[in-house]
Amino acid sequence: MAYISEKPGIGIRLPSIVAGSAARPARKHKTARGDGTFSYGLPLLFLFFLLWEIAPRLGWLNPIFFPPLSDVCRSWIGLAQSGVLAKHIGISLQRAAIGFGLATIVAVPLGFLIGRYALFEKISDLLVQTLRNTSQFALLPVFILLLGIGEASKIAITFYSSVFFLLVNTISGVKAVDPLLLKAARSMGTSDVDLFRKVILPASIPSIVAGARLAVKSSIFAVIGAEMLAAKSGLGYLIQQSQLMMETGDMYAGILTMTLIGLVVNYLLVWFERWATSWKGQSDASPH
């Protein structure tokens, strides 16, 4: 008999064959994957940027509508030096962060309840499926009509666009917990609170973080879309106004800024997943 004690605060006696089979694949998977996906992708990214630079200069694309990358970089530097870019970034990130934070507060506890208790799932599933299959962009005019063109409508659409990614992935993570661990913890007299805190929550973290990565992207996309439609500030407003004024360098600078923010947040979540699941030797997360 062997103890599986990687999960903080709980030691469960299981047959050694189970413990061995649970440990070996993790080491093999970690060795096989490694952490070199970022460096392997650099040549193709460089080729994409090179094509962006030369295509307008060779006349393959109209430089008025698609300027070379060097011109876009000069526009980006100008926006950064003037402080305009930082202002719009801060406003957009604030809106996205509030919506995402509210979605996390609602979705994660609700996902635990739905994933853990079958009756709760039966009652709520139809409503959840109906709402998650309704496009957030189709509802954007509804939010504006109900909440106005101020901050409330933008935060609401950001919340709506991210909450279901977190909810569905939390439910999946709870349902994927090894039933043997749950039975073993129950047999030791573990309370519901300790079961969630010491077994279900640690085992669900990879799935929750995967949902958070999707939710962050969706929240950024949603706030940009809302700012394009009804706003006087934010990256979406900057992109839309630059397009209307035919300042295409500024427009692409705003788009690249949005992409860079998404990449940084994505890699931060990947790092958090690896840190949060280090107790079981899991380091298989990779950005997509």
C-alpha positions as CSV (number, residue, x, y, z in Angstrom):
1,M,0.0,0.0,0.0
2,A,1.2,3.5,-0.7
3,Y,0.1,7.0,0.1
4,I,-0.9,9.6,-2.5
5,S,-0.1,12.8,-0.6
6,E,0.7,15.2,-3.4
7,K,-2.7,17.0,-2.8
8,P,-2.2,19.5,0.0
9,G,-3.6,18.5,3.3
10,I,-4.8,15.0,2.6
11,G,-3.2,11.6,2.5
12,I,-5.2,8.8,1.1
13,R,-4.1,5.1,1.2
14,L,-4.5,3.5,-2.2
15,P,-3.0,0.4,-3.7
16,S,0.6,0.9,-4.8
17,I,-0.2,-0.2,-8.4
18,V,-2.7,2.8,-8.6
19,A,-0.2,5.2,-7.2
20,G,2.5,4.0,-9.6
21,S,0.3,4.2,-12.6
22,A,-0.7,7.7,-11.7
23,A,2.8,8.9,-11.3
24,R,4.6,7.4,-14.3
25,P,2.6,9.0,-17.2
26,A,3.1,12.5,-15.7
27,R,6.9,12.2,-15.8
28,K,6.8,10.8,-19.4
29,H,4.4,13.5,-20.6
30,K,6.5,16.3,-19.1
31,T,9.7,14.9,-20.8
32,A,8.0,14.6,-24.1
33,R,6.5,18.0,-24.3
34,G,9.1,20.3,-22.9
35,D,9.0,24.1,-22.9
36,G,10.4,24.9,-26.4
37,T,7.2,25.6,-28.3
38,F,7.7,29.4,-28.1
39,S,11.2,29.3,-29.7
40,Y,10.1,26.8,-32.3
41,G,7.3,29.2,-33.4
42,L,9.6,32.3,-33.8
43,P,10.8,31.6,-37.4
44,L,7.2,31.3,-38.8
45,L,6.2,34.5,-36.9
46,F,9.3,36.3,-38.3
47,L,8.3,35.1,-41.8
48,F,4.8,36.5,-41.3
49,F,6.1,39.9,-40.2
50,L,8.6,39.9,-43.1
51,L,5.8,39.3,-45.6
52,W,3.8,42.1,-43.9
53,E,6.7,44.5,-44.6
54,I,7.4,43.6,-48.2
55,A,3.9,42.9,-49.6
56,P,2.8,46.6,-49.5
57,R,6.2,47.8,-50.8
58,L,6.1,45.4,-53.7
59,G,2.5,46.5,-54.6
60,W,0.9,43.2,-53.6
61,L,-1.3,45.1,-51.2
62,N,-2.4,48.7,-51.3
63,P,-0.2,50.5,-48.7
64,I,-3.0,53.0,-48.1
65,F,-5.2,50.3,-46.6
66,F,-2.4,47.9,-45.5
67,P,0.8,49.9,-44.6
68,P,4.2,48.1,-44.1
69,L,5.0,46.9,-40.7
70,S,7.7,49.5,-40.2
71,D,5.1,52.3,-40.7
72,V,2.8,50.6,-38.2
73,C,5.6,50.5,-35.7
74,R,6.3,54.2,-36.2
75,S,2.6,54.9,-35.6
76,W,2.7,52.7,-32.5
77,I,5.7,54.6,-31.1
78,G,4.0,57.9,-31.8
79,L,0.9,56.8,-29.9
80,A,2.9,55.5,-27.0
81,Q,5.0,58.6,-26.7
82,S,1.9,60.9,-26.7
83,G,0.3,58.9,-23.9
84,V,-2.8,58.2,-26.0
85,L,-2.1,54.4,-26.3
86,A,-1.6,54.0,-22.5
87,K,-4.8,55.8,-21.8
88,H,-6.9,53.6,-24.2
89,I,-5.2,50.4,-23.0
90,G,-5.9,51.2,-19.3
91,I,-9.6,51.9,-20.0
92,S,-10.1,48.7,-22.0
93,L,-8.2,46.5,-19.5
94,Q,-10.2,47.9,-16.7
95,R,-13.5,47.1,-18.4
96,A,-12.3,43.6,-19.3
97,A,-10.9,42.9,-15.9
98,I,-14.1,43.9,-14.1
99,G,-16.2,41.8,-16.4
100,F,-13.9,38.8,-16.1
101,G,-13.6,39.1,-12.3
102,L,-17.3,39.2,-11.9
103,A,-17.6,36.1,-14.2
104,T,-15.1,34.3,-12.1
105,I,-16.9,35.0,-8.9
106,V,-20.2,33.7,-10.4
107,A,-19.0,30.9,-12.6
108,V,-16.5,29.0,-10.5
109,P,-18.8,28.4,-7.4
110,L,-21.7,27.7,-9.7
111,G,-19.7,25.3,-11.7
112,F,-18.7,23.4,-8.5
113,L,-22.4,23.1,-7.5
114,I,-23.5,21.9,-11.0
115,G,-20.6,19.5,-11.4
116,R,-21.0,18.0,-8.0
117,Y,-24.7,17.7,-7.5
118,A,-26.8,16.0,-10.2
119,L,-30.1,17.5,-9.2
120,F,-28.7,21.0,-9.4
121,E,-27.4,20.2,-12.9
122,K,-30.7,18.9,-14.1
123,I,-32.5,22.0,-12.9
124,S,-30.0,24.5,-14.4
125,D,-28.7,22.8,-17.5
126,L,-31.4,23.9,-20.0
127,L,-31.1,27.6,-18.9
128,V,-27.3,27.4,-19.1
129,Q,-27.3,25.8,-22.5
130,T,-29.8,28.4,-23.8
131,L,-27.8,31.3,-22.6
132,R,-24.4,30.1,-23.6
133,N,-25.6,29.5,-27.2
134,T,-26.8,33.0,-27.6
135,S,-24.2,35.2,-29.2
136,Q,-22.9,38.0,-26.9
137,F,-22.5,40.3,-29.9
138,A,-26.2,39.7,-30.8
139,L,-27.1,40.8,-27.3
140,L,-24.9,43.9,-27.3
141,P,-27.7,46.2,-28.6
142,V,-29.9,44.8,-25.8
143,F,-27.3,45.6,-23.2
144,I,-27.0,49.1,-24.6
145,L,-30.8,49.6,-24.6
146,L,-31.1,48.4,-21.0
147,L,-27.9,49.8,-19.5
148,G,-27.1,52.7,-21.7
149,I,-23.8,53.5,-23.5
150,G,-21.8,54.0,-20.3
151,E,-19.5,51.6,-18.5
152,A,-22.3,49.3,-17.3
153,S,-23.2,47.9,-20.8
154,K,-19.5,47.3,-21.6
155,I,-18.9,45.4,-18.4
156,A,-22.1,43.4,-18.8
157,I,-21.2,42.2,-22.3
158,T,-17.7,41.4,-21.1
159,F,-19.1,39.4,-18.2
160,Y,-21.6,37.6,-20.5
161,S,-18.9,36.7,-23.0
162,S,-16.6,35.1,-20.4
163,V,-18.8,33.5,-17.8
164,F,-19.8,30.4,-19.8
165,F,-16.2,29.4,-20.7
166,L,-15.4,29.4,-17.0
167,L,-18.7,27.7,-16.0
168,V,-18.4,24.9,-18.5
169,N,-14.8,24.2,-17.8
170,T,-15.3,24.2,-14.1
171,I,-18.1,21.7,-14.4
172,S,-15.9,19.5,-16.6
173,G,-13.1,19.7,-14.1
174,V,-15.3,18.7,-11.2
175,K,-16.8,15.8,-13.2
176,A,-13.3,14.6,-14.2
177,V,-12.1,14.1,-10.6
178,D,-11.1,10.5,-10.0
179,P,-14.1,8.8,-8.2
180,L,-11.6,6.6,-6.3
181,L,-10.2,9.6,-4.6
182,L,-13.6,10.9,-3.7
183,K,-14.6,7.5,-2.2
184,A,-11.4,7.2,-0.3
185,A,-11.8,10.7,1.1
186,R,-15.4,10.0,2.1
187,S,-14.4,6.8,3.8
188,M,-12.1,8.8,6.0
189,G,-15.0,11.0,7.1
190,T,-14.0,14.0,5.1
191,S,-16.6,16.8,5.2
192,D,-18.0,18.4,2.1
193,V,-16.0,21.6,2.7
194,D,-12.7,19.7,3.0
195,L,-13.6,17.5,0.0
196,F,-14.0,20.6,-2.2
197,R,-10.9,22.3,-0.7
198,K,-8.5,19.4,-0.6
199,V,-9.6,17.1,-3.4
200,I,-12.0,18.6,-6.0
201,L,-10.5,22.1,-6.2
202,P,-6.8,21.0,-6.8
203,A,-7.9,18.4,-9.3
204,S,-10.1,20.9,-11.2
205,I,-7.5,23.7,-11.5
206,P,-6.2,22.7,-14.9
207,S,-9.7,22.7,-16.4
208,I,-10.6,26.0,-14.7
209,V,-7.4,27.7,-15.9
210,A,-8.1,26.4,-19.5
211,G,-11.5,28.0,-19.3
212,A,-10.0,31.2,-17.9
213,R,-7.7,31.4,-20.9
214,L,-10.7,31.2,-23.3
215,A,-12.7,33.6,-21.1
216,V,-9.9,36.2,-21.1
217,K,-9.7,36.2,-24.8
218,S,-13.4,36.4,-25.2
219,S,-13.7,39.3,-22.7
220,I,-11.0,41.3,-24.5
221,F,-12.8,40.6,-27.9
222,A,-16.1,41.6,-26.3
223,V,-14.9,44.9,-24.8
224,I,-13.2,45.8,-28.1
225,G,-16.4,45.2,-30.0
226,A,-18.5,47.2,-27.5
227,E,-16.0,50.1,-27.7
228,M,-16.3,50.1,-31.5
229,L,-20.0,50.4,-31.3
230,A,-20.6,52.8,-28.4
231,A,-17.7,54.4,-26.7
232,K,-15.4,57.4,-26.7
233,S,-12.4,55.7,-25.2
234,G,-10.6,52.3,-25.2
235,L,-8.7,50.3,-27.8
236,G,-11.8,49.5,-29.8
237,Y,-12.7,53.2,-30.0
238,L,-9.1,54.0,-31.1
239,I,-9.2,51.3,-33.8
240,Q,-12.6,52.4,-35.1
241,Q,-11.8,56.1,-35.1
242,S,-8.5,55.5,-36.9
243,Q,-10.3,53.5,-39.6
244,L,-12.9,56.2,-40.1
245,M,-10.1,58.9,-40.3
246,M,-8.1,56.7,-42.7
247,E,-5.2,56.6,-40.2
248,T,-4.5,53.0,-41.0
249,G,-1.1,53.0,-39.2
250,D,-2.8,53.9,-35.9
251,M,-5.5,51.3,-36.6
252,Y,-3.1,48.5,-37.1
253,A,-1.1,49.7,-34.1
254,G,-4.2,49.3,-32.0
255,I,-4.8,45.8,-33.4
256,L,-1.3,44.7,-32.6
257,T,-1.6,46.1,-29.1
258,M,-4.7,44.1,-28.5
259,T,-2.9,41.0,-29.8
260,L,0.1,41.6,-27.6
261,I,-2.2,42.0,-24.5
262,G,-3.9,38.7,-25.3
263,L,-0.6,36.9,-25.7
264,V,0.8,38.3,-22.4
265,V,-2.3,37.4,-20.4
266,N,-2.4,33.9,-22.0
267,Y,1.2,33.2,-21.0
268,L,0.6,34.5,-17.5
269,L,-2.3,32.0,-17.2
270,V,-0.1,29.2,-18.5
271,W,2.4,30.1,-15.9
272,F,-0.3,30.2,-13.2
273,E,-1.6,26.7,-14.2
274,R,1.9,25.2,-14.0
275,W,2.5,26.8,-10.6
276,A,-0.9,25.8,-9.3
277,T,-0.5,22.2,-10.4
278,S,3.1,21.8,-9.5
279,W,2.1,19.6,-6.6
280,K,1.3,16.8,-9.1
281,G,4.2,17.4,-11.4
282,Q,2.0,18.7,-14.2
283,S,3.6,21.1,-16.7
284,D,1.8,20.2,-19.9
285,A,0.0,23.5,-20.5
286,S,0.9,25.3,-23.8
287,P,-0.6,28.5,-25.4
288,H,-2.8,28.3,-28.4
